Amino acid sequence: MLFNRHSELEGRHAFLSPSNYSWVNYDDERLAVRFVASTAAKRGTDLHALANEAIRLGIVLAESNQAIASYVNDAIEYKMASEQPLYYSDNCFGTPDAMCFRSELLRIHDLKTGVMKASERQLEIYAALFCLEYGYSPFEIAIELRIYQQDEIRIYNPLPETIQHIMDTIVELDKKIEALKADLY
C-alpha cells in the first residue's frame, strides 16, 4: 500500500495528539483551558520569532509599555546576538534570546510572553554555559541578566558563586550522564 505523505505536517504537533492522549477524558471546560494555553504558547513562539527578526534586521520598535519593544530595542542598542546557541555538551546546551559579551560584561536578556512570573535560574544557567564554553570564570567578569515580561524589565546581577555552582553542577551531571550512557551501550 502507498501511504499518504502529508509532508505539510512535518515538524507540527496536533492538539489532539495520540502521544498526549489525556484529552480523551477532557470535559468542555478542560478542553477550553488547554486549548487557550496551547494558543498562548504558539503566540509566544511567534513573538520570539518576530523579535529575532527585528533584532537581526536592526528594526527599532515604537516605544510602548510592551516588554517586546523594550527587549528588541535594548538588544539592538547593545548590539546583542539573537538566538545564539551555547554549548557545553550534547547533554547540556541552550539558546538564550539575546546575548553579548563586551568589555568583560556578559549580558543575557530573556523575553517572557507568559503570565507566570519567570525565574532568573534559566538565565543563570545560560551564564554558566557561556563561561564553560568560552573559558571564563564568573569571578573575573561582570554579568547582567534581564527578564522582559508584561511591561516590566527585571535586571539581575547574579553572584559569581551562584554561576560557579551551576557550572560545577553541569560538569558533574554531564559526567554522570556519560557514565550512564556507557553502561547502556
Contacts in CASP RR format, 6 or more apart in sequence:
PFRMAT RR
TARGET T0000
AUTHOR 0000-0000-0000
METHOD contacts of the structure
MODEL  1
MLFNRHSELEGRHAFLSPSNYSWVNYDDERLAVRFVASTAAKRGTDLHAL
ANEAIRLGIVLAESNQAIASYVNDAIEYKMASEQPLYYSDNCFGTPDAMC
FRSELLRIHDLKTGVMKASERQLEIYAALFCLEYGYSPFEIAIELRIYQQ
DEIRIYNPLPETIQHIMDTIVELDKKIEALKADLY
15 23 0 8 1.000
15 34 0 8 1.000
15 35 0 8 1.000
15 38 0 8 1.000
16 23 0 8 1.000
23 31 0 8 1.000
23 34 0 8 1.000
26 34 0 8 1.000
40 113 0 8 1.000
40 114 0 8 1.000
43 113 0 8 1.000
44 113 0 8 1.000
44 114 0 8 1.000
47 68 0 8 1.000
47 111 0 8 1.000
47 113 0 8 1.000
48 97 0 8 1.000
48 111 0 8 1.000
48 113 0 8 1.000
50 68 0 8 1.000
51 68 0 8 1.000
51 71 0 8 1.000
51 72 0 8 1.000
51 75 0 8 1.000
51 82 0 8 1.000
51 97 0 8 1.000
51 111 0 8 1.000
52 82 0 8 1.000
52 83 0 8 1.000
52 97 0 8 1.000
53 59 0 8 1.000
54 60 0 8 1.000
54 61 0 8 1.000
54 72 0 8 1.000
54 76 0 8 1.000
55 72 0 8 1.000
55 75 0 8 1.000
55 76 0 8 1.000
55 80 0 8 1.000
55 82 0 8 1.000
55 98 0 8 1.000
56 82 0 8 1.000
58 76 0 8 1.000
59 72 0 8 1.000
59 76 0 8 1.000
60 72 0 8 1.000
60 73 0 8 1.000
60 76 0 8 1.000
61 68 0 8 1.000
61 69 0 8 1.000
61 72 0 8 1.000
61 73 0 8 1.000
62 69 0 8 1.000
63 69 0 8 1.000
63 73 0 8 1.000
65 151 0 8 1.000
66 151 0 8 1.000
67 111 0 8 1.000
67 112 0 8 1.000
67 113 0 8 1.000
67 148 0 8 1.000
67 149 0 8 1.000
67 150 0 8 1.000
67 151 0 8 1.000
67 152 0 8 1.000
67 153 0 8 1.000
68 111 0 8 1.000
68 113 0 8 1.000
68 148 0 8 1.000
70 148 0 8 1.000
70 153 0 8 1.000
71 97 0 8 1.000
71 98 0 8 1.000
71 109 0 8 1.000
71 111 0 8 1.000
71 148 0 8 1.000
74 80 0 8 1.000
74 98 0 8 1.000
74 109 0 8 1.000
74 146 0 8 1.000
74 148 0 8 1.000
74 153 0 8 1.000
75 82 0 8 1.000
75 98 0 8 1.000
75 109 0 8 1.000
78 100 0 8 1.000
78 107 0 8 1.000
79 100 0 8 1.000
79 102 0 8 1.000
80 98 0 8 1.000
80 99 0 8 1.000
80 100 0 8 1.000
80 107 0 8 1.000
80 109 0 8 1.000
81 98 0 8 1.000
81 99 0 8 1.000
81 100 0 8 1.000
82 97 0 8 1.000
82 98 0 8 1.000
83 95 0 8 1.000
83 96 0 8 1.000
83 97 0 8 1.000
83 98 0 8 1.000
84 95 0 8 1.000
84 96 0 8 1.000
84 99 0 8 1.000
85 93 0 8 1.000
85 94 0 8 1.000
85 95 0 8 1.000
86 93 0 8 1.000
86 94 0 8 1.000
86 95 0 8 1.000
86 96 0 8 1.000
86 99 0 8 1.000
86 126 0 8 1.000
86 129 0 8 1.000
86 130 0 8 1.000
86 133 0 8 1.000
87 93 0 8 1.000
87 94 0 8 1.000
87 129 0 8 1.000
87 133 0 8 1.000
88 129 0 8 1.000
88 132 0 8 1.000
88 133 0 8 1.000
88 170 0 8 1.000
88 171 0 8 1.000
88 174 0 8 1.000
89 174 0 8 1.000
89 178 0 8 1.000
91 173 0 8 1.000
91 174 0 8 1.000
91 177 0 8 1.000
91 178 0 8 1.000
92 129 0 8 1.000
92 170 0 8 1.000
92 173 0 8 1.000
92 174 0 8 1.000
93 129 0 8 1.000
94 126 0 8 1.000
94 129 0 8 1.000
96 108 0 8 1.000
96 109 0 8 1.000
96 110 0 8 1.000
96 123 0 8 1.000
96 126 0 8 1.000
97 109 0 8 1.000
97 110 0 8 1.000
97 111 0 8 1.000
98 107 0 8 1.000
98 108 0 8 1.000
98 109 0 8 1.000
98 110 0 8 1.000
98 111 0 8 1.000
99 106 0 8 1.000
99 107 0 8 1.000
99 108 0 8 1.000
99 109 0 8 1.000
99 126 0 8 1.000
99 130 0 8 1.000
100 106 0 8 1.000
100 107 0 8 1.000
101 107 0 8 1.000
101 130 0 8 1.000
101 134 0 8 1.000
101 141 0 8 1.000
104 140 0 8 1.000
104 141 0 8 1.000
104 142 0 8 1.000
105 141 0 8 1.000
105 142 0 8 1.000
105 143 0 8 1.000
105 144 0 8 1.000
106 127 0 8 1.000
106 130 0 8 1.000
106 136 0 8 1.000
106 141 0 8 1.000
106 142 0 8 1.000
106 143 0 8 1.000
106 144 0 8 1.000
107 144 0 8 1.000
107 145 0 8 1.000
107 146 0 8 1.000
108 123 0 8 1.000
108 126 0 8 1.000
108 127 0 8 1.000
108 130 0 8 1.000
108 143 0 8 1.000
108 144 0 8 1.000
108 145 0 8 1.000
108 146 0 8 1.000
109 145 0 8 1.000
109 146 0 8 1.000
109 147 0 8 1.000
109 148 0 8 1.000
110 118 0 8 1.000
110 122 0 8 1.000
110 123 0 8 1.000
110 145 0 8 1.000
110 146 0 8 1.000
110 147 0 8 1.000
110 148 0 8 1.000
111 148 0 8 1.000
111 149 0 8 1.000
112 118 0 8 1.000
112 147 0 8 1.000
112 148 0 8 1.000
112 149 0 8 1.000
112 150 0 8 1.000
113 149 0 8 1.000
114 149 0 8 1.000
114 150 0 8 1.000
115 150 0 8 1.000
117 149 0 8 1.000
118 147 0 8 1.000
118 149 0 8 1.000
120 145 0 8 1.000
120 147 0 8 1.000
120 154 0 8 1.000
120 156 0 8 1.000
120 158 0 8 1.000
123 145 0 8 1.000
123 146 0 8 1.000
123 147 0 8 1.000
123 156 0 8 1.000
123 158 0 8 1.000
124 145 0 8 1.000
124 158 0 8 1.000
124 162 0 8 1.000
124 163 0 8 1.000
124 166 0 8 1.000
125 166 0 8 1.000
125 170 0 8 1.000
127 138 0 8 1.000
127 143 0 8 1.000
127 145 0 8 1.000
127 158 0 8 1.000
127 163 0 8 1.000
127 166 0 8 1.000
128 138 0 8 1.000
128 163 0 8 1.000
128 164 0 8 1.000
128 166 0 8 1.000
128 167 0 8 1.000
128 170 0 8 1.000
129 170 0 8 1.000
130 136 0 8 1.000
131 137 0 8 1.000
131 138 0 8 1.000
131 141 0 8 1.000
131 163 0 8 1.000
131 167 0 8 1.000
132 167 0 8 1.000
132 170 0 8 1.000
132 171 0 8 1.000
137 160 0 8 1.000
137 164 0 8 1.000
138 158 0 8 1.000
138 160 0 8 1.000
138 163 0 8 1.000
138 164 0 8 1.000
138 167 0 8 1.000
139 160 0 8 1.000
139 164 0 8 1.000
142 157 0 8 1.000
143 157 0 8 1.000
143 158 0 8 1.000
143 160 0 8 1.000
143 163 0 8 1.000
144 155 0 8 1.000
144 156 0 8 1.000
144 157 0 8 1.000
145 155 0 8 1.000
145 156 0 8 1.000
145 157 0 8 1.000
145 158 0 8 1.000
146 153 0 8 1.000
146 154 0 8 1.000
146 155 0 8 1.000
146 156 0 8 1.000
147 153 0 8 1.000
147 154 0 8 1.000
147 156 0 8 1.000
END
